[in-house]
Amino acid sequence: MSTAVCWQALSYRWPGISRPTVELTDLALPQGESLFIQGPSGSGKSTLLNLLAGVLVPSEGQLQVLEQPLSDWSGRRRDRFRADHLGYIFQQFNLLPYLSVAANVELPARLSKRRLQRTQDEHGGLNAAVEHWLRCLQLPETLWHAPVSRLSVGQQQRVAAARALIGSPELIIADEPTSALDEDNVDNFMQVLTEQCRSIQASLIFVSHDRRLAHWFDHQLTLNATAEEAE
């Protein structure tokens, strides 16, 4: 079985910090399965996600993402891999306020020929793919061409998820995307997100401090706080 993420004796130490921010033993996440990463502030959650996304490279140990040795690659090659194969849901969503909802969703396919081709193969074109994912994420059609600034926090979250899913990347990474939602909206969003990841057979790596979300996932990893965390 192929793996979405695999690491061995993984550690990362920020410059000027004596203790590693991230220090983990071995893990292998099968492709198509989900991992819930929890831990308090200062436990290295964001640092670990930056390693998995190829933004940072390990100080020690081995790391493979989608069976590729990202730490051996140049920064430009890691950037291209991230654009082609990873969908990312940011804690603050990082939507572009001067673009419409639809224009925000289509951005990853505009930046990746691979993901653009997948929209053609799966949906017949980019516009059809945008509409598909906005429907799947249950965003009202009346908002599709509105500026994202008009949307509620919960609606912006769904746009961010649609943007991550377009072009069917093999790995979705979500960084505390439910932190601003009330409990009812959290449960609804988790159901939609996990269902849609399964629909494209994508692995999901989800970070949160909220342990109540763990039951949505196949696997769990708990990070402990370090005294010299630079997150």
N, C-alpha and C positions, 0 to 999 in steps of 0.2 A: 504494500500500500504506500502511495506517495505521501509525503509530509508537507504541510503548509509551513510549519516552522520547526526547526530543530536546533538545539544548542547544547553545548557541552562545556562545563566549567566556565560559564560566561561571567565576565566582570567588566565594569567600566568605572574608571576613576577620573573625575574632573581635574584639570590642571590646578595645582595648588592645594588639593584636598588629599589628605594622607590615607583616608579609608575609602574603599570603593563605594560608589553610590549604588551600584547594582552588583550583586555577587550571588550567582545562582548555580545550582547543580544541573544535571542533565534533564532535558525535556524534549519530547517529540509530539507534535500535534498533527494527527492525521488530516489529510486534505478533506475538506467538507465538514469538519467538526468545529466546535466552538470552545473558547477558553475565556473564563472570567478571571480577571486579575484584580484583586482587592488589596487594600492597604491604606494606612493613614497618610496624611500629609507628611512628606519627608521620607517616604519609603522607596522612592525611585521609580514610581509608575510612569511618569512622563519620559524619564530617561530611557526606560526599557522600550517604550513605544518608539522613541527616536532611533534606537538601535534596530528594531524590527523594520522600520521604514527606510533604513539606510541613510538617515540623516547623520547619525553618529556611527562610528565603527568601534568594536570592542577593544578594550585595553588588553584583555587576555581571553583565551578560550576560542571556541569555534561557534559560528552562527551561520545557519543556512535559512533562507526564506524561499519557499517554493523550490527547494532543492538547489538553490543557487548560492554560491559563496560571496555574498555582498561585500564582506569585509576585504576581499581580495581585489575589488574593482575600484576604478577611479570614481571620483565624485560625479562626473558627467554620466557615466554608465549607470550608477545607482539612481540618479535622477530619472533617466529614461525608463529604467525598470519599474520605478515607483509609479510613474505616469501610466505605464502600460498594464500593470498587474495589481496595483493596490488602490482600493477605495478608502478614503479617510474621512471620518466624521469628527470634527473638532469640537472641543468643549464650548467654545463661543461661536461655533458654526462657520465663521469666516466666509459668509456670503458677501458678494459684492453689491453694495446698496444702490449703485447707479444702474444695475442691470435688473431685468425682469426675472420673475421666478423661472420661466422656461430657459432664459439665457444663462442663468446660474447653473441649472441642471445640466445643460449641454456642454459646459466648459471642459470636463475631462475628455470628452470625445473630440473636441476641437484641438486639444493639446496632444492627443495620442492617436496616431493612425491605426494602431491595433484596436483600440476601443471604438473608434469610428467604424472600422470594418465590421466589428461585432454587432454594432447597432444595425448595420445594413443586413447582415446575415440573419439576425434574430427578429428584426422588426420591420425591415424593408427601408429603413432610412432613419436619419437623426430625429426629425420631428416626431415620427411615430414612436421612437424609443422614449423621447421626453414625455410624451403623453402617456405611454404605458406606465412609466415609473411614477408619475404624479398620481395616476389613478391607483396604482398599487399602494402608494403611501397615503391614500385617502385625502388628497388635497382637493378642495372644490375647484371645478373647472373655471369658475368666475375669477379665480386668483392667478391663473396660469401666466397671464401676461401683465400682471400688476407688479409694481416695484416691491422688492422683498421688504422694504421698510414699512409697508402697510400690514405686514403679517404679524400675528401673535408669536410669542416665543415657541409655542408648540408647533405652529405651522412652519416657522423657520427651521425647526428641527427636522421636520419631514422633508423639506426641500434639501437640506444638507444630506439626509439619508438617500434621497433620490439621486443626488449628484454623485454620491459614493458608489451607487449600484449601477449607474449607466455604463454600458459597455461590458458588463459582466466580469469585473475583475475577480481573480481567484482568491483574493484575501481582502477582507474588510476590517479596518482598525477603527475603533470608536473610543474616544478619549472623554470620559465623563459626560456623555451627551444628554443625560437625563437630570443633571444637577439642578436645573432651573424649573423643573416640572413638578406639578402636584402628583399625588400618588395615583389617582385615576388615569391621568395622562401617561404616567410612566408605564403602567401595565399595558395600556393600549399600544404604546409605541414599541415596547419590547416584543409584543406578539407580532406586530407587523414586521419589525426588523428581522427577527429570527426566521419568520416564515419566508421572507423575500431572499434572505441569504441561502436558505435551503433550496429555493426555487432555481437559483443559478449555481448551486453546489459550491458556493464560496465558503471558505472558513471565516469565522468571526472571532476577533480578539477584542475584548471589551473591558475597559478599565473603569472602576468605580470604587468609591469608599463605602457604598451602600450594599451591605451583605445580603439584604433581602432580595437582590436580583440574581443571586447565585443559582437559583433553581432553573433558570432559563438556559443553562449552559451544560455542555457535556463534561467539561473539566474545569477545575479551579486552581488558582495559584495565589497564595497569600504572601505579600511582601511585608517585611518588618522595617520600621523606621530606623534610620541610622543617625547618629549624632551630628555628622558632618555633611548631611544631604544638601546638595546644591540645586535641587529641583525648582 
